[in-house]
């Protein structure tokens, strides 16, 4: 991912230095397990523990020769392992393992750590959405279906919908974290031919990973597809929030506005512009997440016990998806915390159609008072169509159609008298 969209804590997990440090962590743990089983001498283990993660530059230098990053790493790491008595302790590093034992186990640890950061941001976004929803629970506005005004709602209710959507997203993401927090040290085709399963258990337990139950050479890629799919769905829910802000910030609507700094500029040509650029960025990042999820799906079907077709794609989509999701959530939190809400404008827009938003309540009141439903619908619709065409207030066209408007039919509160049920669910979230 480009630095522009990479936050420091998440970005630190995906540097070459961090990757090599995690590889060393896995290899040292494997040597510890072998030592407990009596395979690796204690003195050799002590020397291996003194080894340091090699520099990325040294690994790249060796890789120009080997054309194999793991072999280059093992050579570079061996160079850092002290050997004062000539016993070559570094020869025990990677004992019985194949490259994927190292790569996939280290990847599982990194994915778990990165997903934890995303989950923490999702938790924060739910909290902010909940707080802003409670703040604006009584802020009446118009609900829209098909982009057309429908019935009264409240801005708090709108935000509650997003709070529950992000909550569902984090539930999926927790499950996906469990799916990818898996390691495997099982050898070339997963049969433990040269590795005691106790080595795998030792390493995975200390990394906080589960064990792949029926390994091939690699950890099954449906796990990674599940993670990127969960990130994509969560991203789509955050996108929906961003899209709502974009629509409500349109000049003709102007019910909300994302934060706009004192020195910020919206256009190089038009000094008056205050654009919803952060909400737009939120929507754009969701497209990246969806595209990457498709790549992860393509990586599920590998040849036999494995091929390497997934590797090049994963080096891009795994870090990019987690970095993008982390940043998208960060943007949403920042936007919600500073979101300006124009309650007077919301009320004005509610009344902009001359009372048409009360048509459903009027229909029900007429039916409740004894009128046939089809007749009531026809009367109310005829008056509504005249209001649409002429701009004459709905109450007036109703009177001209001979409809006696019941008391309270044009009161937004009539649409919200059971609203507290949703508020209770929000409070319990």
Order of alpha helices (4+ residues) and beta strands (2+ residues): alpha-alpha-alpha-alpha-alpha-alpha-beta-beta-alpha-beta-alpha-beta-alpha-beta-alpha-alpha-beta-alpha-alpha-alpha-alpha-alpha
